[in-house]
Amino acid sequence: MSFVRTYTKPPVFAAAVLGSLLVGALLGVIARTTESTWLTGILDQIGSVFTTLLQIAVIPLVFTAIVVGINSLRRLGGGRTAARLGGKTVLWFAITSSIAVLIGIVVGRLFNPGSGGLGAGVAATAANSDKAASSVDKWGSWTAFIDGIVPSNFVSAFAEGETLQVLFLALIVGAAAYSLGDRAKPFVDFTSSVFEIIQRYLGWIVRLAPIGIVGLIGAAVANYGDALFRPLLSLTVAVYVGSLLVLLVVYPVLLRFVAQVSPAQFFGKAWTAIQFAFASQSSGATLPLTRQSAVNLGVDPGYAAFATPLASATKMDGCAAVFPAIGAIFIANISGQSLSLWQYGGIVVVAVLGALATAGTTGWLTALTLTTTVIGLGAEQVALGIALIYSVNPIMDMMRTATNVAGQIAVPTIVARTEGLLDDEVLHTPSAPPLLADTGAEARPAATASA
């Protein structure tokens, strides 16, 4: 029997988010032009509190979602079915990442950011330089990345907010629980309850999104002003163009011809999640919206519960494919270097195989550092480039994260179609934006729908 999601509230959330973007930008302009430090401080505080409320739920959300998702595959078949679904999901992650990084390279070559000089107004601040140097030290090699996967102990991974380590633990614990079957049922039930509690908490917080977004956007405009647009303009525009090509061309083509899902249907049901990702700059915080958007598109809830949490930590075409390619070209240009064919090949390899390095809130930083180091750019040049990128990162991160989340919804939809796990009745049933008061609960039969 097919089930569809039902809602009793009008689809006003997306409009509220869009309105808050405009109000925030306006308040930021007012704060900057009038030099109202009190208004800037209020906007910054609002954005900071909202971000903190979101981020404190990300680590437990990733762990519980992965464990519950792995064990939800049981009802879709045995261990071989779960392995096939997992393998096909990862394969499509790699396919779309390959396409995205090639687009990033082409766009980077066309725009050639950094080749015309940086301009007198662009400088690497001491704070940004310290951050960049720290990133090169921490993530500058594959061995450092691999060493960072396994935590020193179970508690430290959670306490220190190491998303990659938590993901590793979740995969191991989830697989172990799956192998134990009914003996692990109490643990899985408990984890599932915690998962639902976290989603309900995030539902309440996301309802505050319009207020939080006013603070985030307003503070960014007030603090950075023209620094978001004028310096490093070619880099910013290139990232937006590359990301938009993936978002508006690659995904729609794959959805149309592989998943038999029209782009209008996809964006109609995924737009709220994409929009929230743009404003919040967090794939993890968007996860409940991502998961429900996939279910609204007809993806089997059990498979969606597995695929979208995995994707939220490892499937980042904006941060780990488009951006590192363009960023590497930018750093090479400001260093006076020309990249060889083999170095471009290295960028592609890192984008496909190094997706896990993007887990966490600094995914772009890790991905760029790893990419530039693997292809042999000097540590000093990399640190300088990253320090400069910090000045325009807030505006770039919005588009990168929106692209990430779109891919995190698109790939499960594609895999679900190829595995016969896409319900066309649900796909063709109109649904309101996935308000989080409902997200995570069992879907109700269509007959119970109310206007």
N, C-alpha and C positions, 0 to 999 in steps of 0.2 A: 504493500500500500504506500502510495506517495504522500509525503507530507510537505507542507509549505510553511514558511515563517509568517506569522501574522502580527500586526501591530495595531495599536489603538490610538497612536499619536500621529499628528501630521508631520510631514517631512520638512521640519523647519531647522534641523540641526545644521545641515550644510549651508543654508542661507545665513545662519547666525555666525558660523565660522568665517565665511567670506566677509560679512559685515565687520567682524572684529579685526580682520586683517586691515581693512581700510581705516577703521577708527584708530587702531594702534599706530599705523603709519602717520596719520594726521596729528595725533598727540605727540609722536616723536619729533615731527617737524616743528611743532609749536615749542616743544621743550628746547630744541636745539637753537631755533632762531631767536627765542626770547631769553636764552641762557638761564632757563628756570631749572636750577639744580634740584629743587625740591620735587618738581614733576618728574625729572629723570630718575630721581631716587625712588619715587613711588612706583613708577613703571618697572624699574629694575627689580624692586622687591616683589611685586606681583608676579613677574615672570619667573623669578628665582624660586618662590614658594611653590608655584604651579609645577615647575620642572622637578623640584625635590619630591613633591607628592607623587609624581609619575614614576620617577626613577627608583624610589624605595620599593616599588612593587615589581620591578623588572626582573631581578635575580630570582626571587621565589617563583615568579610567573614562568620564566624559561624552564626552570627545573621541573616544576609540577606539570607543565604543559607537555614537555618531552616524555616524561614517564607515563602520563595518562595517554598521550598520543600513541606511543609504542604499544601499549596494552590494548588500546581501542582497536588495533588491527586484528585482534584475535577473532572478532566476529566476522571479518571479511574473508577468513580462511586460515589455514595453518601457517607454520613457520615459513614454508616456501613462498606462500602468497605475500607474507609480510616482507620477506627478503626481496621479492620481485618488485613490489611497490616501492620499497626504499631505494633499490638500485635504479629503477626507472626515474624516480624523483631526482636523485643525484645526477643522473645522466642528463636530464633536461636542465638542471642547474648549470651544468658544464656547457651544454649547447648554447643556451641563451647568454651565458657569460662570454663565450667565445665571440658571438656576434656583437655583443656590447663593447668588448675591448677593441675589436677591429673598427667599429664605428668611432670609438674614442681616438684611435690612432689616426684615422682619416681626417676627422674633424680637427685634431691637434695639428696635423700637417697643414691643413688649409688655413687655419687661423694663426698658426706659428706663434703662440703667446710668448712674450718675453723677448722676441727677436728685435723689437724696435726700441729697446731700452725700458727701464722701469719708471722713468719720470722723476722729477725732483721731489715730488711729494710723497714718495714711497720709501719707507725705511723699516728695517727690521728692529723692533724694540728689544730691549734687553730681556724682558720677560718672555717674549716670543722666541728669542734665540735660545734661552734656557730650555724652554719646552721642546724646541726642535732638537737640540743636542741630546736631551734625555730620550727622545723618541728614537734617534739613531742608535744610541747605546742599547736601548731595550729591545728594539725590533729590527735591528740592522742586519740580521742574518737568519737563515733557516734554522740553524741550531738553537739560536735564542728563542725563536718562535716555538720550536718543538719542545724545548725545555719548559716553556711557559704553559704547555697544555696540561701537564699532570701537576696537581696541587701538592704541596707538602703535607697537608692533611685536609680532611673533609670540611672542617669548620672554616679554615682560612680562606678557602675559595669563596664562600658566602660572605664572610666578614670583610674581605678586601674587595668585594664586588668584581671578581674576575669572571666575566661572562663566559669566556672560552673554557675555563676550567670547570665551571658549573655545567656547561653544555656537555663536556666530556663525562663528568660524573653522572649526569642525567641519562646519557646514552647507555652507560654501563649498568646503572641501577635499573633502568627501564628494561633493558634486555634480560637482566637477571630475573626480574619479577615476571617477565613474559615466560621465561623458561621454567619457572616454578609452578605456573598454572594456578590452580585453586589454592595452593598453599600460600601464595602471595596476595590472595584476594583482599584480606583485611588491610594490608599496606596500600594496595592500589586504591581501595575504596577511600581510605583516609587521605591519600594524596589527591584523589579526585575532589574530595570535599574542600581541601585547602585551595585547590585550583579554582573551584567555584567561588569561594570566599574572596580570593584575590580579584577575580573578574568582577564580582559585585562591587568591591572597593573601587576598582578602576572605573566602573560604570558611574559611580558617584563623582569621581574626580573629573572624568571626561565631560560630564554635564557642566562642569565649570570651565570647560575649554574656551568659550568665547571671552571670558574674563582673563584667563591666563594668556591667551594669544594677544590680547591688547597689550599686556605687559611685555611679552617677549618681543613683539614687533616694534612696539613703541620704544623700548630700551635700546634695541639694535639701531634704530634710526637716530635716536637722540645721542647715542654714544659714538657711532661711527659716521653718520651723515653721509657725505659724498665719498667717504673712504670705502663704502660698500660698492660703489659703482665706478668712480673715475679711475683711481689707480688700479692697475692690473685688470683693466676692462676687458682686454682680449681673452684673458684666462677665464674670467667669469662668464662671458658670453659663450665661449667655446664649451664650457661645462654645461651650460643651459641647452645649447644646440644639440650636443651629443646626447644628453639625457632625454631631451624631448623626442629625438629621433627613435630612441629605444622605446620610450613610453607611448608615442603616438603612431609609430610605424611598425616596429619589430613585433611588439606584443599583439597589436590588432591583426597583423598578417598571420601570425602563428595561431591565434585564437580562431580566426575565420577559416583557415584551411586545414588545421589539424584538429582543433576542438569543435569545429562547427558552431562557434559562438560568435554572434555579431559584436563588433566593437561597441555599438550603441548599448547593447545589453550589458556588456562587461563594464563599461564606464558608468552606466546608469546605476549599477549595483555596487561598484567599487569606489565611486567617486568620493564618498564621505571619508573612507579610510585613507585614500590618497591625499585628500585635502587636509585631514588631520595630521598625516605624516609630514606634509609640507610645513605646517605651522609648528609642530612639536619637535621636529628634527630627530625623532626617535622611532625606529622600527619596533623596538621592544614594547614601548608604551602603546603603540598602535596595534599590537598583536590581537587583542580581543576583537577589534574592528576588522582586522585582516581575516581572522578565522570565520567570523560571521558573514563577511562578504563572500568568501568562498562557498559557504553553505547556501547563501542566497542565490548563488549562481548554479546551484544544483549539485555541487560536489558532496559526495557522501560524508556525513558528519564525522564518522569514524576516521576516514582517511584525512579529512581536513584537520582533525584534532592532532594528527601526527605530522602532516606536511607543513602546515603554516608555522608552528613553533620552530621546527627545524629550519625553515626558510628565513624566519625572522633573525636568526643568528648567523646564517651561512649564505643566504642568497641576496647579494647586494650589488646589483649591476651598476647602480649609480656610484657607490663608494668604492667598490673593489674592481671595477672594470673600466667604465668610462673615465672616471676621475683620475686614477693612477696613470692611465695612458697619456692624458692631456697634461697632467701634472709633471710627469717625467720629461715630456717634451719641453715644457716651460722651464724646468730646472736646467736641462741641457742647454737651452738657448741662453739663459742668463749667465751660464758658466762658459759660454763660447764653444760648446762642444756640438759635434754632429753625431747623431745616433746611427749606428750601422744596422744592416738588415738583421743580423743576429741579435742585436739588442732589442729591436722591435719584436723579434720572436720571443725573447725573454719576457717582455711585457705581457704577451699573450699567455705564456705558460704560467706566470705568477697569477694572472687574473683567473685562470681556470683552476689551478691547483691550490691557490692560496686563499680561497674564499673564507676559510675558517678564521683567517687572521683578522677579518673585519669585525668579529664579534665584539660587541660592546659599544660604548658611546663615543670612542675615539677611533672607530673603524677606518675612517678616511685616512687618519694619520698613520695608523699601522700599515694599511695597504700601500700607501704612497712610499713610506720609508722602506718597506720590504721590497717593493718593485724597483725603486731607484738604486738600492744597494745591490740587488741581484744582478742588475744590468751594468754595474760597475761605475756608477757616478760617485764622485768623491764625497766623503762624509761632510766636509766643510760646505761644499756646494749644496748638498741635500739639506743641511741644517739651515743655510741661508734661505733656500727656496721655501722650506716649510715655515720659517719665521715670517716671510713675506705673505705667504698664503693665509696665515692666521688673520691678516687684516681684512680679507674679503671672505673668509670661511663661512660666517653666519649665513650670508645670502646664498652661497653655493650649496650649503648643506641642506637647505630647504628643498631644492630641486633634486639633489642626489637621493634624499630620503624618500621623496615622493616616488621616484623611479624604483627604488628598492622595493617599496611596499606593493607597487603595481605588479612587479615581477613575482613577489611572494604570493600574490593571488592568482596570477596568470598561469604559473607553472602547475600548481595543483589542479587547476581547471583543465589544462591540457592532458595531464597524466590521467585524471579521472575519466576523461572521454576515451582515451585509448584502452582503459581497463574496464570500461562498462560501468563506471561508478558515478556517472553524471546523470542526474534526473532531469529530463527535459521538461517535465511538468513544473518542477520548481523553477527551472531556468526561465521559463516563459511566464511565470507568475510575477506580476509587479510587486515590489516590496519597497517599503520606506527605508531610509538610511538606518543602519544597524545601531540603534540606540542601546547603550550597554546595560540598561536595566533588564533587557531581555537576553543579552548575549550570554551564551554558555548554557542556557536552560534547554530542556528538550523541546524540539519543535512540536507544534500543535497541529492537529489535522486541519485541512483547509476549511472543513465544514464549520469550524468554530470561529472563523474570521468575523471580525466586527468592523464597522465602518470607522 
